[in-house]
Amino acid sequence: MTTLLLAQQANVESEQKEIVVVGQRLLHWKGEYAIRGSKLRCSTKNSSGDRDIDALGCAAFDACADQLAFRIAETDEKNLSKEVRLSMKESVKRDLSICVAETRVVLISDLARQRQGVHGSNPS
C-alpha cells in the first residue's frame, strides 16, 4: 500500500514539474491575433522552441474566440454608434484576455498530463 502511495505521489510531483516547465516555455512564446468580422487569425511571432507549446497559444485564442463569437459579431453592428461599438470591443478584448489566460492553464495541464503519460510509460 505504501509503495502505491509513493508511486502516485511521484507521478503527481513529476506532472507538477512538467506543468511548470510547459508554463515557463509558454512565457517565451509570443503570438499575434486579429479579428476582422468573422475571420480570426492567430500566428506565432516568437516560438518557444516546442511546437506543442506554441500551439497552446493559438489554441487558447481559438477556443475563446469561438466562445465569444456572438459578442464579437455584435461589435460590428453598423446601427450602433461608434462609441458604443468601441466600448463593446474593449469589453470583448478584456473578456477574451481573461478567457485566454484561463484556457491556457487548462491546456498546459492537459499537455503536461499527456507528456507525463508518454514519459511515465517509458521506464528509463
Summary of the structure (lengths in Angstrom):
residues: 124
radius of gyration: 19.2
end to end distance: 23.7
largest distance: 67.7
contacts: 316
relative contact order: 0.14
helix: 72%
strand: 12%
